[in-house]
Amino acid sequence: MAGWKEIEYEVMRDGADNCVTVCNMENVDAMGVHTGDSIVVAPSQTMTNKEHQMLRTASLKIIRALGVEGGCNIQFALDPKSNNYYVIEVNPRVSRSSALASKATGYPIARVAAKIAVGKRLDEIPNANHHLFE
């Protein structure tokens, strides 16, 4: 998979099936270097809009298909030459990547996930920082 990019999307979903993409991130190191050991930039710097929209759409389909409520980190391997991609990992929880996405965007992913867990909808949870990230 030489030349492929490792891309992550941090997405959230509530019990009413409202979804949001909080952040996408790009691993600077080569495919196969663990995310925890890799340099990661947020948002992605080398993706085309077409690639972004394709993986964003896939992320939202995945979180809906799995029925995840709260935060979810989805990692992709993307071939920029062909636009082929593979899902390489799905973390249906708040994770280390969520912490990075929260810092990068100012959006309190863990706090919002806790509110979703007690039945709140995304549209009922104020975004106190007023950051635009979608």
Biotite code that builds the C-alpha atoms (Angstrom):
import biotite.structure as struc

atoms = struc.array([
    struc.Atom([0.000, 0.000, 0.000], chain_id="A", res_id=1, res_name="MET", atom_name="CA", element="C"),
    struc.Atom([2.917, 2.297, -0.731], chain_id="A", res_id=2, res_name="ALA", atom_name="CA", element="C"),
    struc.Atom([1.731, 5.801, -1.524], chain_id="A", res_id=3, res_name="GLY", atom_name="CA", element="C"),
    struc.Atom([-1.629, 5.349, 0.184], chain_id="A", res_id=4, res_name="TRP", atom_name="CA", element="C"),
    struc.Atom([-2.828, 7.891, 2.745], chain_id="A", res_id=5, res_name="LYS", atom_name="CA", element="C"),
    struc.Atom([-4.155, 7.059, 6.197], chain_id="A", res_id=6, res_name="GLU", atom_name="CA", element="C"),
    struc.Atom([-7.137, 9.293, 6.928], chain_id="A", res_id=7, res_name="ILE", atom_name="CA", element="C"),
    struc.Atom([-9.370, 9.425, 10.014], chain_id="A", res_id=8, res_name="GLU", atom_name="CA", element="C"),
    struc.Atom([-12.819, 10.891, 10.518], chain_id="A", res_id=9, res_name="TYR", atom_name="CA", element="C"),
    struc.Atom([-14.272, 11.747, 13.903], chain_id="A", res_id=10, res_name="GLU", atom_name="CA", element="C"),
    struc.Atom([-18.061, 11.559, 13.617], chain_id="A", res_id=11, res_name="VAL", atom_name="CA", element="C"),
    struc.Atom([-20.982, 11.696, 16.043], chain_id="A", res_id=12, res_name="MET", atom_name="CA", element="C"),
    struc.Atom([-24.547, 10.425, 15.927], chain_id="A", res_id=13, res_name="ARG", atom_name="CA", element="C"),
    struc.Atom([-27.484, 10.815, 18.282], chain_id="A", res_id=14, res_name="ASP", atom_name="CA", element="C"),
    struc.Atom([-30.546, 8.655, 18.960], chain_id="A", res_id=15, res_name="GLY", atom_name="CA", element="C"),
    struc.Atom([-32.597, 10.562, 16.360], chain_id="A", res_id=16, res_name="ALA", atom_name="CA", element="C"),
    struc.Atom([-30.049, 9.661, 13.638], chain_id="A", res_id=17, res_name="ASP", atom_name="CA", element="C"),
    struc.Atom([-28.627, 13.186, 13.424], chain_id="A", res_id=18, res_name="ASN", atom_name="CA", element="C"),
    struc.Atom([-24.964, 12.951, 12.417], chain_id="A", res_id=19, res_name="CYS", atom_name="CA", element="C"),
    struc.Atom([-22.066, 15.368, 12.253], chain_id="A", res_id=20, res_name="VAL", atom_name="CA", element="C"),
    struc.Atom([-18.488, 15.147, 11.065], chain_id="A", res_id=21, res_name="THR", atom_name="CA", element="C"),
    struc.Atom([-16.403, 16.831, 13.740], chain_id="A", res_id=22, res_name="VAL", atom_name="CA", element="C"),
    struc.Atom([-12.997, 16.588, 12.125], chain_id="A", res_id=23, res_name="CYS", atom_name="CA", element="C"),
    struc.Atom([-10.893, 14.702, 9.644], chain_id="A", res_id=24, res_name="ASN", atom_name="CA", element="C"),
    struc.Atom([-7.239, 13.977, 10.265], chain_id="A", res_id=25, res_name="MET", atom_name="CA", element="C"),
    struc.Atom([-4.343, 12.829, 8.136], chain_id="A", res_id=26, res_name="GLU", atom_name="CA", element="C"),
    struc.Atom([-1.410, 10.721, 9.270], chain_id="A", res_id=27, res_name="ASN", atom_name="CA", element="C"),
    struc.Atom([1.797, 12.218, 7.897], chain_id="A", res_id=28, res_name="VAL", atom_name="CA", element="C"),
    struc.Atom([3.758, 8.993, 8.393], chain_id="A", res_id=29, res_name="ASP", atom_name="CA", element="C"),
    struc.Atom([3.446, 6.070, 6.001], chain_id="A", res_id=30, res_name="ALA", atom_name="CA", element="C"),
    struc.Atom([0.577, 3.600, 6.126], chain_id="A", res_id=31, res_name="MET", atom_name="CA", element="C"),
    struc.Atom([1.151, 1.008, 8.806], chain_id="A", res_id=32, res_name="GLY", atom_name="CA", element="C"),
    struc.Atom([2.625, 3.344, 11.423], chain_id="A", res_id=33, res_name="VAL", atom_name="CA", element="C"),
    struc.Atom([0.209, 3.196, 14.376], chain_id="A", res_id=34, res_name="HIS", atom_name="CA", element="C"),
    struc.Atom([-1.818, 6.395, 14.779], chain_id="A", res_id=35, res_name="THR", atom_name="CA", element="C"),
    struc.Atom([-0.518, 6.780, 18.323], chain_id="A", res_id=36, res_name="GLY", atom_name="CA", element="C"),
    struc.Atom([3.049, 6.779, 16.996], chain_id="A", res_id=37, res_name="ASP", atom_name="CA", element="C"),
    struc.Atom([2.401, 8.899, 13.905], chain_id="A", res_id=38, res_name="SER", atom_name="CA", element="C"),
    struc.Atom([2.410, 12.622, 13.266], chain_id="A", res_id=39, res_name="ILE", atom_name="CA", element="C"),
    struc.Atom([-1.215, 13.564, 12.631], chain_id="A", res_id=40, res_name="VAL", atom_name="CA", element="C"),
    struc.Atom([-2.550, 16.837, 11.222], chain_id="A", res_id=41, res_name="VAL", atom_name="CA", element="C"),
    struc.Atom([-6.093, 18.119, 11.567], chain_id="A", res_id=42, res_name="ALA", atom_name="CA", element="C"),
    struc.Atom([-7.752, 18.934, 9.299], chain_id="A", res_id=43, res_name="PRO", atom_name="CA", element="C"),
    struc.Atom([-6.228, 16.926, 6.463], chain_id="A", res_id=44, res_name="SER", atom_name="CA", element="C"),
    struc.Atom([-3.876, 18.948, 4.282], chain_id="A", res_id=45, res_name="GLN", atom_name="CA", element="C"),
    struc.Atom([-3.432, 16.946, 1.072], chain_id="A", res_id=46, res_name="THR", atom_name="CA", element="C"),
    struc.Atom([-6.909, 15.590, 0.308], chain_id="A", res_id=47, res_name="MET", atom_name="CA", element="C"),
    struc.Atom([-8.956, 16.827, -2.612], chain_id="A", res_id=48, res_name="THR", atom_name="CA", element="C"),
    struc.Atom([-12.528, 17.924, -2.007], chain_id="A", res_id=49, res_name="ASN", atom_name="CA", element="C"),
    struc.Atom([-13.715, 14.832, -3.908], chain_id="A", res_id=50, res_name="LYS", atom_name="CA", element="C"),
    struc.Atom([-11.706, 12.550, -1.594], chain_id="A", res_id=51, res_name="GLU", atom_name="CA", element="C"),
    struc.Atom([-12.976, 14.401, 1.477], chain_id="A", res_id=52, res_name="HIS", atom_name="CA", element="C"),
    struc.Atom([-16.621, 14.171, 0.426], chain_id="A", res_id=53, res_name="GLN", atom_name="CA", element="C"),
    struc.Atom([-16.261, 10.489, -0.496], chain_id="A", res_id=54, res_name="MET", atom_name="CA", element="C"),
    struc.Atom([-14.781, 9.532, 2.897], chain_id="A", res_id=55, res_name="LEU", atom_name="CA", element="C"),
    struc.Atom([-17.133, 11.853, 4.806], chain_id="A", res_id=56, res_name="ARG", atom_name="CA", element="C"),
    struc.Atom([-20.112, 10.155, 3.157], chain_id="A", res_id=57, res_name="THR", atom_name="CA", element="C"),
    struc.Atom([-18.645, 6.724, 3.914], chain_id="A", res_id=58, res_name="ALA", atom_name="CA", element="C"),
    struc.Atom([-18.083, 7.713, 7.566], chain_id="A", res_id=59, res_name="SER", atom_name="CA", element="C"),
    struc.Atom([-21.682, 8.799, 8.022], chain_id="A", res_id=60, res_name="LEU", atom_name="CA", element="C"),
    struc.Atom([-22.967, 5.618, 6.347], chain_id="A", res_id=61, res_name="LYS", atom_name="CA", element="C"),
    struc.Atom([-20.788, 3.514, 8.661], chain_id="A", res_id=62, res_name="ILE", atom_name="CA", element="C"),
    struc.Atom([-21.860, 5.193, 11.911], chain_id="A", res_id=63, res_name="ILE", atom_name="CA", element="C"),
    struc.Atom([-25.506, 4.837, 10.854], chain_id="A", res_id=64, res_name="ARG", atom_name="CA", element="C"),
    struc.Atom([-25.149, 1.208, 9.737], chain_id="A", res_id=65, res_name="ALA", atom_name="CA", element="C"),
    struc.Atom([-23.498, 0.260, 13.026], chain_id="A", res_id=66, res_name="LEU", atom_name="CA", element="C"),
    struc.Atom([-26.064, 2.186, 15.072], chain_id="A", res_id=67, res_name="GLY", atom_name="CA", element="C"),
    struc.Atom([-23.372, 3.956, 17.084], chain_id="A", res_id=68, res_name="VAL", atom_name="CA", element="C"),
    struc.Atom([-24.697, 6.740, 19.303], chain_id="A", res_id=69, res_name="GLU", atom_name="CA", element="C"),
    struc.Atom([-22.017, 9.141, 20.509], chain_id="A", res_id=70, res_name="GLY", atom_name="CA", element="C"),
    struc.Atom([-18.517, 9.528, 19.148], chain_id="A", res_id=71, res_name="GLY", atom_name="CA", element="C"),
    struc.Atom([-16.900, 7.243, 16.590], chain_id="A", res_id=72, res_name="CYS", atom_name="CA", element="C"),
    struc.Atom([-13.468, 7.287, 14.968], chain_id="A", res_id=73, res_name="ASN", atom_name="CA", element="C"),
    struc.Atom([-13.218, 5.726, 11.505], chain_id="A", res_id=74, res_name="ILE", atom_name="CA", element="C"),
    struc.Atom([-9.848, 5.152, 9.845], chain_id="A", res_id=75, res_name="GLN", atom_name="CA", element="C"),
    struc.Atom([-9.375, 4.704, 6.113], chain_id="A", res_id=76, res_name="PHE", atom_name="CA", element="C"),
    struc.Atom([-6.590, 3.718, 3.749], chain_id="A", res_id=77, res_name="ALA", atom_name="CA", element="C"),
    struc.Atom([-6.956, 5.881, 0.632], chain_id="A", res_id=78, res_name="LEU", atom_name="CA", element="C"),
    struc.Atom([-5.204, 5.427, -2.698], chain_id="A", res_id=79, res_name="ASP", atom_name="CA", element="C"),
    struc.Atom([-4.991, 8.955, -4.123], chain_id="A", res_id=80, res_name="PRO", atom_name="CA", element="C"),
    struc.Atom([-4.247, 7.599, -7.610], chain_id="A", res_id=81, res_name="LYS", atom_name="CA", element="C"),
    struc.Atom([-7.454, 5.582, -7.968], chain_id="A", res_id=82, res_name="SER", atom_name="CA", element="C"),
    struc.Atom([-9.694, 6.924, -5.157], chain_id="A", res_id=83, res_name="ASN", atom_name="CA", element="C"),
    struc.Atom([-10.051, 3.351, -3.899], chain_id="A", res_id=84, res_name="ASN", atom_name="CA", element="C"),
    struc.Atom([-10.260, 3.097, -0.140], chain_id="A", res_id=85, res_name="TYR", atom_name="CA", element="C"),
    struc.Atom([-10.567, 0.549, 2.626], chain_id="A", res_id=86, res_name="TYR", atom_name="CA", element="C"),
    struc.Atom([-11.904, 0.908, 6.132], chain_id="A", res_id=87, res_name="VAL", atom_name="CA", element="C"),
    struc.Atom([-9.001, -0.167, 8.316], chain_id="A", res_id=88, res_name="ILE", atom_name="CA", element="C"),
    struc.Atom([-10.451, 0.470, 11.775], chain_id="A", res_id=89, res_name="GLU", atom_name="CA", element="C"),
    struc.Atom([-13.653, 1.626, 13.458], chain_id="A", res_id=90, res_name="VAL", atom_name="CA", element="C"),
    struc.Atom([-13.558, 2.748, 17.095], chain_id="A", res_id=91, res_name="ASN", atom_name="CA", element="C"),
    struc.Atom([-17.195, 3.137, 18.216], chain_id="A", res_id=92, res_name="PRO", atom_name="CA", element="C"),
    struc.Atom([-16.268, 5.228, 21.245], chain_id="A", res_id=93, res_name="ARG", atom_name="CA", element="C"),
    struc.Atom([-14.455, 8.351, 22.341], chain_id="A", res_id=94, res_name="VAL", atom_name="CA", element="C"),
    struc.Atom([-10.739, 7.629, 21.829], chain_id="A", res_id=95, res_name="SER", atom_name="CA", element="C"),
    struc.Atom([-7.294, 9.249, 21.779], chain_id="A", res_id=96, res_name="ARG", atom_name="CA", element="C"),
    struc.Atom([-8.091, 10.509, 18.304], chain_id="A", res_id=97, res_name="SER", atom_name="CA", element="C"),
    struc.Atom([-11.226, 12.134, 19.733], chain_id="A", res_id=98, res_name="SER", atom_name="CA", element="C"),
    struc.Atom([-9.050, 14.081, 22.164], chain_id="A", res_id=99, res_name="ALA", atom_name="CA", element="C"),
    struc.Atom([-6.906, 15.343, 19.280], chain_id="A", res_id=100, res_name="LEU", atom_name="CA", element="C"),
    struc.Atom([-10.004, 16.265, 17.253], chain_id="A", res_id=101, res_name="ALA", atom_name="CA", element="C"),
    struc.Atom([-11.441, 18.116, 20.271], chain_id="A", res_id=102, res_name="SER", atom_name="CA", element="C"),
    struc.Atom([-8.241, 20.118, 20.683], chain_id="A", res_id=103, res_name="LYS", atom_name="CA", element="C"),
    struc.Atom([-8.046, 20.871, 16.956], chain_id="A", res_id=104, res_name="ALA", atom_name="CA", element="C"),
    struc.Atom([-11.661, 22.018, 16.650], chain_id="A", res_id=105, res_name="THR", atom_name="CA", element="C"),
    struc.Atom([-12.593, 23.211, 20.139], chain_id="A", res_id=106, res_name="GLY", atom_name="CA", element="C"),
    struc.Atom([-15.619, 20.893, 20.001], chain_id="A", res_id=107, res_name="TYR", atom_name="CA", element="C"),
    struc.Atom([-16.075, 18.964, 23.285], chain_id="A", res_id=108, res_name="PRO", atom_name="CA", element="C"),
    struc.Atom([-16.538, 15.459, 21.847], chain_id="A", res_id=109, res_name="ILE", atom_name="CA", element="C"),
    struc.Atom([-16.479, 13.590, 25.183], chain_id="A", res_id=110, res_name="ALA", atom_name="CA", element="C"),
    struc.Atom([-18.947, 16.029, 26.764], chain_id="A", res_id=111, res_name="ARG", atom_name="CA", element="C"),
    struc.Atom([-21.308, 15.810, 23.796], chain_id="A", res_id=112, res_name="VAL", atom_name="CA", element="C"),
    struc.Atom([-21.036, 11.990, 23.749], chain_id="A", res_id=113, res_name="ALA", atom_name="CA", element="C"),
    struc.Atom([-22.016, 11.915, 27.440], chain_id="A", res_id=114, res_name="ALA", atom_name="CA", element="C"),
    struc.Atom([-25.067, 14.059, 26.729], chain_id="A", res_id=115, res_name="LYS", atom_name="CA", element="C"),
    struc.Atom([-26.048, 11.807, 23.823], chain_id="A", res_id=116, res_name="ILE", atom_name="CA", element="C"),
    struc.Atom([-25.723, 8.813, 26.174], chain_id="A", res_id=117, res_name="ALA", atom_name="CA", element="C"),
    struc.Atom([-28.425, 10.295, 28.417], chain_id="A", res_id=118, res_name="VAL", atom_name="CA", element="C"),
    struc.Atom([-30.776, 10.887, 25.488], chain_id="A", res_id=119, res_name="GLY", atom_name="CA", element="C"),
    struc.Atom([-29.961, 14.379, 24.230], chain_id="A", res_id=120, res_name="LYS", atom_name="CA", element="C"),
    struc.Atom([-30.042, 15.104, 20.499], chain_id="A", res_id=121, res_name="ARG", atom_name="CA", element="C"),
    struc.Atom([-27.215, 16.934, 18.767], chain_id="A", res_id=122, res_name="LEU", atom_name="CA", element="C"),
    struc.Atom([-29.521, 19.856, 17.991], chain_id="A", res_id=123, res_name="ASP", atom_name="CA", element="C"),
    struc.Atom([-30.293, 20.188, 21.723], chain_id="A", res_id=124, res_name="GLU", atom_name="CA", element="C"),
    struc.Atom([-26.643, 20.443, 22.758], chain_id="A", res_id=125, res_name="ILE", atom_name="CA", element="C"),
    struc.Atom([-25.303, 23.979, 22.410], chain_id="A", res_id=126, res_name="PRO", atom_name="CA", element="C"),
    struc.Atom([-21.955, 24.450, 20.712], chain_id="A", res_id=127, res_name="ASN", atom_name="CA", element="C"),
    struc.Atom([-20.614, 27.000, 23.181], chain_id="A", res_id=128, res_name="ALA", atom_name="CA", element="C"),
    struc.Atom([-17.471, 27.604, 21.125], chain_id="A", res_id=129, res_name="ASN", atom_name="CA", element="C"),
    struc.Atom([-19.461, 28.338, 17.946], chain_id="A", res_id=130, res_name="HIS", atom_name="CA", element="C"),
    struc.Atom([-16.854, 26.557, 15.848], chain_id="A", res_id=131, res_name="HIS", atom_name="CA", element="C"),
    struc.Atom([-17.816, 25.547, 12.347], chain_id="A", res_id=132, res_name="LEU", atom_name="CA", element="C"),
    struc.Atom([-16.333, 22.212, 11.425], chain_id="A", res_id=133, res_name="PHE", atom_name="CA", element="C"),
    struc.Atom([-18.701, 20.409, 9.043], chain_id="A", res_id=134, res_name="GLU", atom_name="CA", element="C"),
])
